[in-house]
Amino acid sequence: MLSYIGKRLLQLIPVLLGMTFIVFMIIRAIPGNPAQVILGQQATKEAVAALTTKLGLDNPWYIQYFNYLGDIFKGDLGESMRTRAPVVDEIWSYLAATFELALFAIIIAIVIGINAGIISAWFQNSWFDYTAMILALVGVSMPIFWLGLMGQWVFSLELQWLPTTGREEVRDPVEAITNLYVLDTIIQGRFDQLGVVLKHLVLPGLALATIPMAIIARMTRSSMLEVMRSDYIRTARAKGQKMFWVVYKHALKNAIIPVLTIIGLQMGMLLGGAILTETIFAWPGIGRYIYEAIGYRDYPVIQSSILIVALIFVLINLLVDLMYSLIDPRIKYD
């Protein structure tokens, strides 16, 4: 197992290096000079030229790239061109906000999606099966921005049950310790704030969870239908075991492998693809951080943020691969 983990970690190096090169070249193709954007349109040519030299943007692209790689190997993610603050000091609060939102969304998607898929397979061709699969199709097809706006209109403006935007109450801000506000409020024993933080999570979490929930439900149903036709399931039922235990103890354990793969992929997608949800709900996450950095042509922020998101994505997939052997003893990694 350890040798397999070591090999997989070594394989990450060329993947991440290739990703850094592609991102580096793409963002250099964005029109506009970062120095001009920072100083504004009224800045003189001399001032723009001086800032361009200070930022090292007048060097050839390959020198800029190798300087960037050298900084990464030293553990330096660079300095924001806009705020002049080290990226490593800024990025965690944004990454924590996205991680908290994505984790909340994936928990909702797993709990509802897996159980909906199981019940649909258990009662195949029933009204629940047809209804669940139609809703899953609608969920996959539903634009997140429209769903988020409708959620704000119904639950915030009309019913006034949930807050519209943000992570916390402006008049009673959370004292950040880990920047994971749910955890921070528990650590401090501020359970009144915990309720407020969870309320802020509900609408963006549900909007973000819709597509993964639908995909997980459809995959679970398909995998469960295949397993339910197996001989050992018929044997377990013939022995008089209750259908609930047959489904959740025997069938689900063997049907969960492809579902687990989908969950891992969806979790990675949520971390990197939450920008629409974060924009609609004014959620200060990594997606908005990258979006704003693109507007300012803030190259170090864009490159470092995408690198970290990509690293988390591949590590999640590695973790999913390792979980296979825990769920199914027949899977061995030598």
VEXMARDREN-864282 format. One line per 3 residues: number of its first residue (from 1); their letters; for each residue x, y, z of N, C-alpha, C. Coordinates in steps of 0.1 Angstrom, whole numbers, always signed. Layout:
! residues N
NUM = a = X Y Z X Y Z X Y Z; ... $
//
This chain:
! residues 334
1 = mls = +8 -12 +0 +0 +0 +0 +9 +13 +0; +19 +13 +9 +28 +25 +9 +35 +27 -4; +39 +16 -10 +47 +18 -23 +37 +23 -33 $
4 = yig = +25 +19 -33 +15 +24 -43 +12 +39 -41; +11 +43 -28 +9 +57 -25 +21 +65 -29; +33 +60 -27 +45 +67 -31 +45 +69 -46 $
7 = krl = +42 +58 -54 +42 +59 -69 +31 +69 -73; +19 +69 -67 +9 +78 -71 +13 +93 -68; +20 +95 -57 +24 +109 -54 +35 +113 -63 $
10 = lql = +44 +104 -68 +54 +108 -78 +47 +111 -91; +36 +104 -94 +29 +107 -107 +23 +121 -107; +20 +126 -95 +14 +139 -94 +24 +150 -99 $
13 = ipv = +37 +148 -98 +46 +159 -101 +45 +163 -116; +46 +154 -126 +44 +158 -140 +31 +164 -142; +20 +159 -136 +7 +164 -138 +6 +178 -134 $
16 = llg = +11 +181 -122 +10 +195 -116 +20 +204 -124; +31 +199 -129 +40 +208 -137 +34 +211 -150; +27 +201 -156 +20 +204 -169 +9 +214 -167 $
19 = mtf = +2 +213 -156 -9 +222 -153 -4 +236 -151; +8 +238 -144 +13 +251 -141 +17 +258 -155; +23 +250 -164 +27 +255 -177 +15 +260 -185 $
22 = ivf = +5 +251 -185 -7 +255 -193 -14 +267 -188; -16 +268 -174 -22 +280 -168 -13 +292 -171; +0 +290 -169 +9 +302 -171 +7 +308 -185 $
25 = mii = +7 +299 -195 +6 +304 -209 -8 +310 -212; -18 +304 -206 -32 +309 -209 -34 +323 -203; -30 +325 -191 -32 +338 -185 -23 +349 -191 $
28 = rai = -12 +345 -197 -4 +354 -204 -11 +359 -217; -20 +351 -221 -27 +354 -234 -39 +364 -231; -42 +366 -218 -53 +375 -215 -49 +390 -219 $
31 = pgn = -57 +397 -226 -53 +410 -231 -52 +419 -219; -42 +429 -220 -41 +439 -210 -28 +437 -202; -22 +448 -198 -10 +448 -190 -14 +450 -175 $
34 = paq = -10 +440 -166 -13 +441 -152 -9 +455 -146; +2 +460 -150 +7 +473 -145 -3 +484 -149; -8 +484 -161 -18 +494 -165 -31 +492 -157 $
37 = vil = -35 +480 -155 -47 +477 -147 -46 +482 -133; -34 +480 -127 -32 +484 -113 -32 +499 -111; -25 +506 -121 -23 +520 -120 -35 +528 -125 $
40 = gqq = -43 +522 -134 -54 +529 -139 -51 +534 -153; -62 +538 -160 -60 +543 -173 -54 +557 -174; -54 +564 -163 -48 +578 -163 -33 +578 -160 $
43 = atk = -27 +566 -158 -13 +565 -154 -5 +569 -167; +7 +575 -164 +16 +578 -175 +23 +566 -180; +29 +567 -192 +36 +556 -198 +48 +552 -190 $
46 = eav = +55 +563 -184 +67 +561 -176 +64 +553 -163; +52 +556 -157 +48 +549 -145 +45 +535 -148; +38 +532 -159 +34 +519 -163 +47 +511 -166 $
49 = aal = +56 +517 -173 +69 +510 -177 +77 +506 -164; +77 +516 -154 +85 +513 -142 +79 +502 -134; +65 +502 -133 +59 +491 -126 +60 +478 -133 $
52 = ttk = +60 +478 -146 +62 +466 -154 +75 +460 -151; +86 +468 -151 +99 +463 -148 +100 +458 -133; +93 +465 -124 +94 +461 -110 +87 +447 -108 $
55 = lgl = +77 +445 -115 +69 +432 -114 +76 +421 -122; +86 +424 -130 +93 +414 -138 +86 +410 -150; +76 +418 -155 +68 +414 -166 +75 +418 -180 $
58 = dnp = +86 +424 -179 +93 +427 -191 +103 +417 -195; +105 +406 -186 +113 +395 -189 +107 +386 -199; +114 +378 -207 +108 +368 -216 +100 +358 -208 $
61 = wyi = +90 +352 -215 +80 +344 -208 +87 +332 -201; +97 +326 -207 +103 +314 -201 +111 +318 -188; +117 +330 -188 +123 +334 -176 +113 +336 -164 $
64 = qyf = +102 +342 -168 +91 +344 -158 +86 +330 -153; +85 +321 -162 +80 +307 -158 +89 +300 -149; +102 +300 -152 +112 +293 -144 +114 +300 -130 $
67 = nyl = +112 +314 -130 +113 +321 -117 +101 +317 -109; +89 +315 -115 +77 +311 -108 +79 +297 -103; +84 +287 -111 +87 +274 -106 +97 +274 -94 $
70 = gdi = +107 +282 -95 +117 +283 -85 +111 +287 -72; +102 +297 -72 +95 +301 -60 +86 +290 -54; +79 +283 -63 +71 +272 -58 +79 +262 -51 $
73 = fkg = +90 +258 -56 +99 +247 -50 +104 +252 -37; +105 +265 -35 +109 +271 -22 +97 +273 -12; +85 +270 -17 +73 +272 -9 +68 +285 -9 $
76 = dlg = +72 +293 -19 +67 +307 -20 +57 +308 -32; +44 +311 -29 +34 +312 -39 +34 +326 -46; +43 +334 -42 +43 +347 -49 +36 +358 -41 $
79 = esm = +36 +370 -46 +30 +381 -40 +19 +387 -49; +8 +390 -43 -3 +396 -51 +1 +409 -57; -1 +411 -70 +3 +423 -77 -6 +435 -72 $
82 = rtr = -18 +431 -68 -28 +442 -64 -27 +446 -50; -26 +437 -40 -25 +440 -26 -11 +440 -21; -1 +435 -28 +13 +434 -24 +14 +425 -12 $
85 = apv = +4 +417 -9 +5 +407 +2 +9 +394 -3; +16 +385 +5 +20 +372 +0 +7 +364 -2; +7 +357 -13 -5 +349 -16 -8 +338 -6 $
88 = vde = +3 +333 +0 +1 +322 +10 -6 +327 +23; -5 +341 +25 -12 +346 +37 -27 +349 +34; -30 +352 +21 -43 +356 +17 -52 +344 +14 $
91 = iws = -47 +334 +8 -55 +324 +1 -63 +315 +11; -57 +312 +23 -64 +302 +32 -78 +306 +35; -81 +319 +38 -94 +323 +42 -104 +320 +31 $
94 = yla = -100 +323 +18 -109 +320 +7 -110 +305 +4; -99 +298 +6 -100 +284 +3 -108 +277 +14; -107 +282 +27 -115 +276 +37 -130 +278 +35 $
97 = atf = -134 +290 +30 -148 +293 +27 -153 +284 +17; -146 +282 +6 -150 +273 -5 -151 +258 +0; -141 +254 +8 -141 +240 +14 -153 +238 +22 $
100 = ela = -156 +248 +31 -168 +246 +40 -181 +245 +32; -182 +253 +21 -194 +253 +13 -195 +240 +5; -183 +236 -1 -183 +223 -9 -186 +211 +0 $
103 = lfa = -180 +211 +12 -183 +200 +21 -197 +199 +25; -203 +210 +28 -218 +210 +31 -226 +205 +20; -222 +210 +7 -230 +206 -4 -228 +191 -7 $
106 = iii = -216 +186 -6 -214 +172 -10 -221 +163 +1; -221 +167 +13 -229 +159 +23 -243 +158 +20; -249 +169 +16 -263 +169 +12 -265 +160 -1 $
109 = aiv = -256 +162 -10 -257 +154 -23 -256 +139 -20; -247 +135 -11 -245 +121 -8 -257 +115 -1; -261 +122 +10 -272 +117 +18 -285 +115 +10 $
112 = igi = -289 +126 +2 -301 +125 -5 -299 +117 -18; -288 +119 -25 -286 +112 -38 -285 +97 -36; -277 +92 -27 -275 +78 -25 -288 +71 -21 $
115 = nag = -295 +77 -11 -308 +71 -7 -319 +72 -17; -319 +82 -25 -329 +83 -36 -326 +72 -47; -313 +70 -50 -309 +60 -59 -312 +46 -54 $
118 = iis = -310 +44 -41 -313 +30 -35 -328 +27 -36; -336 +37 -31 -350 +35 -31 -356 +33 -45; -350 +41 -55 -355 +39 -69 -352 +25 -74 $
121 = awf = -340 +20 -71 -336 +6 -75 -345 -4 -68; -347 -2 -55 -355 -11 -47 -369 -12 -52; -375 -1 -55 -389 -1 -60 -388 +4 -75 $
124 = qns = -381 -4 -83 -380 -1 -97 -393 +0 -104; -394 +10 -113 -406 +12 -121 -418 +17 -112; -416 +21 -100 -427 +26 -92 -428 +41 -94 $
127 = wfd = -438 +47 -88 -440 +62 -89 -428 +69 -83; -422 +64 -72 -410 +70 -67 -398 +70 -76; -397 +59 -83 -386 +57 -92 -387 +67 -103 $
130 = yta = -399 +68 -109 -401 +77 -121 -399 +92 -116; -405 +95 -104 -404 +109 -99 -389 +112 -96; -382 +103 -89 -368 +106 -86 -359 +108 -98 $
133 = mil = -361 +100 -108 -353 +101 -120 -356 +113 -128; -369 +117 -128 -372 +129 -135 -366 +141 -128; -367 +141 -115 -361 +152 -107 -346 +152 -109 $
136 = alv = -340 +140 -110 -325 +140 -112 -321 +145 -126; -330 +142 -136 -327 +148 -149 -328 +163 -149; -339 +168 -142 -340 +182 -141 -329 +189 -133 $
139 = gvs = -324 +182 -123 -313 +187 -115 -300 +188 -123; -297 +178 -131 -285 +179 -139 -286 +190 -150; -299 +193 -154 -301 +203 -165 -302 +217 -159 $
142 = mpi = -304 +218 -146 -308 +231 -141 -296 +240 -139; -296 +252 -145 -285 +261 -143 -284 +266 -129; -272 +266 -123 -270 +269 -109 -274 +283 -107 $
145 = fwl = -270 +293 -116 -273 +307 -113 -288 +309 -112; -296 +302 -121 -311 +304 -120 -316 +298 -107; -311 +286 -104 -316 +280 -91 -312 +289 -79 $
148 = glm = -300 +294 -79 -297 +303 -68 -305 +315 -67; -308 +322 -78 -316 +334 -78 -331 +330 -74; -336 +319 -78 -349 +315 -74 -350 +312 -59 $
151 = gqw = -339 +306 -54 -339 +303 -40 -338 +316 -32; -331 +326 -36 -330 +339 -29 -344 +345 -30; -350 +345 -41 -364 +351 -42 -374 +345 -33 $
154 = vfs = -375 +331 -33 -385 +324 -25 -382 +325 -11; -370 +320 -7 -367 +318 +7 -361 +330 +15; -356 +339 +7 -351 +351 +14 -360 +363 +13 $
157 = lel = -365 +366 +1 -373 +378 -1 -388 +376 +2; -393 +364 -2 -408 +362 +0 -410 +356 +14; -404 +345 +17 -406 +339 +30 -398 +344 +41 $
160 = qwl = -386 +350 +38 -377 +356 +48 -373 +346 +58; -370 +333 +53 -365 +323 +62 -350 +323 +63; -343 +326 +52 -329 +324 +51 -322 +337 +46 $
163 = ptt = -310 +339 +50 -303 +351 +46 -299 +350 +31; -298 +362 +25 -295 +362 +10 -281 +360 +6; -272 +366 +13 -258 +365 +9 -249 +364 +21 $
166 = gre = -236 +362 +18 -225 +362 +29 -224 +349 +37; -215 +349 +46 -212 +337 +55 -216 +340 +69; -218 +352 +73 -221 +355 +87 -229 +368 +88 $
169 = evr = -233 +371 +101 -241 +383 +104 -231 +394 +105; -233 +405 +97 -224 +416 +97 -223 +423 +111; -234 +423 +118 -233 +430 +131 -227 +421 +142 $
172 = dpv = -226 +408 +139 -220 +399 +149 -210 +390 +142; -199 +395 +137 -190 +386 +129 -183 +375 +137; -180 +364 +130 -174 +353 +137 -159 +356 +139 $
175 = eai = -154 +353 +150 -139 +354 +153 -132 +342 +146; -125 +345 +135 -119 +335 +127 -107 +329 +135; -107 +316 +136 -96 +308 +141 -90 +299 +130 $
178 = tnl = -99 +291 +125 -95 +282 +114 -100 +287 +100; -109 +297 +101 -116 +303 +89 -127 +293 +84; -129 +282 +91 -140 +273 +89 -151 +277 +99 $
181 = yvl = -160 +285 +95 -169 +292 +105 -177 +282 +114; -181 +271 +108 -189 +262 +116 -180 +256 +127; -168 +253 +124 -158 +248 +134 -155 +258 +144 $
184 = dti = -153 +271 +139 -148 +282 +148 -159 +285 +158; -172 +285 +154 -182 +288 +164 -184 +276 +174; -181 +264 +170 -182 +253 +180 -170 +254 +190 $
187 = iqg = -158 +257 +184 -147 +258 +193 -149 +269 +204; -155 +280 +200 -157 +291 +209 -170 +290 +217; -178 +279 +214 -190 +277 +222 -201 +287 +218 $
190 = rfd = -200 +293 +207 -210 +303 +202 -221 +296 +194; -230 +289 +201 -239 +281 +193 -250 +290 +187; -252 +303 +192 -261 +312 +186 -255 +316 +172 $
193 = qlg = -242 +318 +171 -236 +321 +159 -236 +309 +150; -235 +297 +155 -235 +284 +147 -248 +284 +139; -259 +287 +146 -272 +287 +139 -272 +297 +127 $
196 = vvl = -266 +308 +129 -266 +319 +119 -257 +314 +107; -245 +308 +111 -236 +303 +100 -243 +292 +92; -250 +283 +98 -256 +272 +91 -268 +278 +82 $
199 = khl = -275 +288 +87 -285 +294 +79 -279 +300 +66; -267 +306 +67 -261 +312 +56 -256 +301 +46; -253 +289 +51 -249 +278 +43 -260 +271 +35 $
202 = vlp = -272 +272 +39 -283 +264 +34 -285 +267 +19; -288 +280 +16 -291 +283 +2 -280 +280 -8; -268 +286 -6 -257 +282 -15 -254 +268 -15 $
205 = gla = -255 +261 -4 -252 +247 -3 -261 +239 -11; -274 +242 -10 -284 +234 -18 -283 +237 -33; -280 +250 -37 -278 +253 -51 -266 +246 -56 $
208 = lat = -255 +245 -49 -243 +238 -53 -244 +223 -53; -253 +218 -44 -255 +203 -43 -264 +197 -54; -271 +206 -61 -282 +200 -70 -276 +191 -81 $
211 = ipm = -266 +195 -88 -261 +187 -99 -254 +175 -94; -245 +176 -83 -239 +163 -78 -249 +154 -72; -260 +159 -66 -270 +150 -60 -277 +142 -71 $
214 = aii = -280 +149 -82 -287 +142 -94 -278 +132 -100; -265 +135 -102 -256 +125 -108 -254 +113 -99; -252 +116 -85 -250 +105 -76 -263 +96 -75 $
217 = arm = -275 +102 -76 -287 +94 -75 -288 +85 -88; -285 +90 -99 -286 +82 -112 -276 +71 -112; -264 +74 -107 -253 +64 -107 -256 +53 -97 $
220 = trs = -261 +57 -85 -265 +47 -74 -276 +38 -79; -286 +43 -86 -297 +35 -91 -292 +25 -101; -284 +30 -110 -278 +21 -121 -270 +10 -115 $
223 = sml = -261 +13 -105 -252 +3 -99 -260 -6 -90; -270 -1 -83 -278 -10 -74 -287 -20 -82; -292 -15 -94 -300 -24 -102 -292 -36 -107 $
226 = evm = -279 -34 -110 -270 -45 -115 -267 -54 -103; -265 -49 -91 -261 -57 -80 -274 -65 -75; -285 -59 -75 -297 -65 -70 -301 -78 -78 $
229 = rsd = -296 -79 -90 -299 -91 -99 -289 -102 -96; -280 -100 -87 -269 -110 -85 -275 -122 -77; -268 -133 -78 -272 -145 -71 -272 -144 -56 $
232 = yir = -262 -138 -51 -260 -137 -36 -272 -129 -30; -277 -119 -38 -288 -112 -32 -301 -120 -32; -303 -128 -43 -314 -137 -42 -313 -147 -31 $
235 = tar = -301 -152 -29 -298 -162 -18 -301 -156 -4; -297 -143 -2 -299 -137 +10 -314 -135 +13; -321 -131 +2 -336 -130 +3 -343 -143 +6 $
238 = akg = -338 -154 +0 -343 -167 +1 -341 -172 +16; -331 -167 +22 -328 -171 +36 -337 -164 +46; -345 -155 +41 -355 -148 +50 -350 -135 +56 $
241 = qkm = -338 -130 +51 -333 -117 +56 -342 -106 +52; -344 -96 +61 -352 -85 +58 -346 -77 +46; -355 -72 +38 -351 -65 +26 -342 -53 +29 $
244 = fwv = -345 -46 +40 -337 -34 +43 -323 -38 +45; -320 -49 +52 -306 -53 +55 -300 -59 +42; -308 -65 +34 -302 -70 +21 -297 -59 +13 $
247 = vyk = -305 -48 +12 -302 -37 +4 -290 -29 +9; -291 -25 +22 -282 -16 +27 -269 -23 +32; -269 -35 +36 -257 -42 +41 -250 -50 +30 $
250 = hal = -257 -57 +21 -251 -65 +11 -250 -58 -2; -261 -53 -7 -261 -48 -21 -253 -34 -22; -256 -26 -12 -249 -12 -13 -234 -14 -12 $
253 = kna = -229 -23 -4 -215 -24 -2 -208 -28 -15; -215 -35 -23 -209 -39 -36 -212 -30 -48; -222 -21 -45 -226 -12 -56 -219 +2 -54 $
256 = iip = -212 +4 -42 -208 +17 -39 -195 +21 -46; -188 +12 -52 -175 +15 -58 -176 +26 -69; -185 +24 -79 -186 +34 -90 -192 +47 -84 $
259 = vlt = -201 +46 -74 -207 +58 -68 -196 +66 -61; -187 +59 -54 -176 +65 -47 -167 +73 -57; -165 +67 -69 -157 +74 -79 -164 +87 -83 $
262 = iig = -177 +87 -85 -184 +99 -89 -184 +109 -77; -185 +105 -65 -184 +114 -54 -171 +121 -53; -160 +114 -55 -147 +120 -55 -145 +130 -66 $
265 = lqm = -150 +127 -78 -149 +137 -89 -158 +149 -87; -170 +147 -81 -179 +158 -79 -173 +167 -68; -167 +161 -58 -161 +170 -47 -150 +178 -53 $
268 = gml = -141 +173 -62 -131 +181 -68 -137 +192 -77; -148 +189 -84 -155 +198 -92 -161 +210 -84; -166 +206 -72 -172 +216 -64 -162 +226 -59 $
271 = lgg = -150 +221 -56 -140 +230 -51 -135 +240 -61; -135 +235 -74 -130 +244 -85 -141 +251 -92; -153 +246 -91 -164 +252 -100 -175 +259 -93 $
274 = ail = -172 +264 -81 -182 +271 -73 -183 +285 -75; -177 +290 -86 -176 +305 -88 -190 +311 -90; -199 +304 -98 -212 +310 -100 -220 +311 -87 $
277 = tet = -219 +301 -79 -226 +301 -66 -220 +311 -57; -207 +312 -57 -201 +322 -48 -204 +337 -52; -205 +339 -65 -208 +352 -70 -223 +356 -67 $
280 = ifa = -232 +347 -69 -246 +349 -66 -249 +352 -51; -242 +344 -43 -245 +346 -28 -234 +354 -21; -225 +361 -29 -215 +369 -23 -207 +361 -13 $
283 = wpg = -203 +349 -17 -196 +340 -8 -181 +342 -10; -173 +346 +0 -159 +349 -2 -150 +337 -4; -152 +329 -15 -145 +317 -17 -134 +318 -27 $
286 = igr = -127 +307 -30 -116 +307 -39 -120 +310 -53; -132 +307 -57 -137 +310 -70 -138 +325 -73; -144 +332 -63 -144 +347 -64 -130 +353 -64 $
289 = yiy = -122 +347 -55 -108 +352 -54 -101 +351 -68; -102 +340 -75 -96 +338 -88 -103 +348 -98; -116 +349 -97 -123 +357 -107 -119 +372 -106 $
292 = eai = -118 +377 -93 -113 +391 -91 -99 +392 -96; -91 +382 -93 -77 +383 -97 -75 +384 -113; -84 +377 -120 -84 +377 -134 -87 +391 -139 $
295 = gyr = -97 +398 -132 -100 +412 -136 -88 +421 -134; -80 +419 -124 -68 +427 -122 -55 +422 -128; -57 +411 -136 -45 +405 -142 -35 +401 -132 $
298 = dyp = -39 +397 -120 -30 +393 -109 -25 +379 -111; -14 +378 -119 -9 +365 -123 -5 +356 -111; +2 +361 -101 +6 +351 -90 -6 +345 -83 $
301 = viq = -17 +354 -81 -29 +349 -74 -36 +338 -83; -37 +341 -96 -44 +331 -105 -36 +318 -105; -23 +319 -108 -15 +307 -109 -15 +299 -96 $
304 = ssi = -13 +305 -85 -12 +298 -72 -25 +292 -68; -36 +299 -70 -49 +294 -66 -53 +282 -74; -51 +283 -87 -54 +271 -96 -45 +259 -92 $
307 = liv = -32 +262 -89 -23 +251 -85 -28 +244 -73; -33 +252 -63 -37 +245 -50 -50 +238 -53; -59 +243 -60 -72 +236 -63 -69 +223 -71 $
310 = ali = -60 +224 -81 -56 +212 -88 -50 +201 -79; -41 +206 -70 -35 +196 -60 -45 +190 -51; -55 +197 -46 -66 +191 -38 -74 +182 -47 $
313 = fvl = -76 +185 -59 -84 +176 -68 -77 +162 -69; -65 +162 -73 -58 +150 -75 -56 +142 -62; -54 +149 -50 -53 +142 -38 -67 +136 -34 $
316 = inl = -78 +142 -37 -91 +136 -34 -93 +123 -42; -88 +124 -55 -89 +112 -63 -80 +101 -58; -69 +104 -53 -60 +94 -47 -66 +88 -34 $
319 = lvd = -73 +96 -26 -80 +91 -14 -91 +82 -18; -98 +85 -29 -109 +77 -33 -104 +63 -38; -93 +63 -45 -86 +50 -49 -83 +42 -37 $
322 = lmy = -77 +48 -27 -73 +40 -15 -86 +35 -7; -97 +42 -8 -109 +38 -1 -115 +25 -8; -112 +23 -20 -117 +11 -27 -113 -2 -20 $
325 = sli = -100 -2 -16 -95 -14 -9 -101 -16 +5; -105 -5 +11 -112 -6 +24 -126 -11 +23; -133 -7 +12 -146 -12 +10 -147 -26 +4 $
328 = dpr = -138 -29 -5 -138 -42 -12 -125 -49 -10; -124 -59 -1 -112 -66 +2 -105 -72 -10; -113 -74 -21 -107 -81 -33 -98 -71 -40 $
331 = iky = -99 -58 -38 -90 -49 -44 -78 -47 -36; -66 -50 -42 -53 -49 -35 -44 -40 -43; -36 -32 -36 -26 -23 -42 -12 -28 -38 $
334 = d = -5 -34 -47 +8 -39 -44 +19 -29 -48 $
//
